[in-house]
């Protein structure tokens, strides 16, 4: 039993050195939709080019949102400053008094990220224009353009 615990701990230590995890919080506004403000929790592994966020993109009406982005390019500009561009998907569920609808679509995140404090923290700014289908009382096209800023902690 003790040998199994030691082997499991060693495997966790080795796996922990293979990749890092970034978890953070972001805020922002959708400049295409009357400046609705939102707050999200973000998650990223350094070993794969995917970034995920879940949060509340709107408070009036209340909405729950999810984004999944694939960073196609993440290059260095100078020093700790990088830029990125990707392709992603988004989904939002709006829940209001007389309103219930769902939006799903594609987006193109473009931004800057900056690492500091021995690469433990990442500040970023991004814009992610996209086009989606709003499904409620019928189907309508919906243009979105969120501008987000955030901070991720890497461990």
Secondary structure, DSSP 4 states (H G I P E B T S, - for coil): -HHHHHHHHHHHHHHHHH--EEEEEEEEEETTTTTEEEEEEEEEETTSSEEEEEEEEEETTEEEEEEEEEEEEEEEEETTEEEEEEEEEEEEEEE-SS-EEEEEEEEEEEEEEEEETTTTEEEEEEEEEEEEEEESSSEEEEEEEEEEEEEEEE-
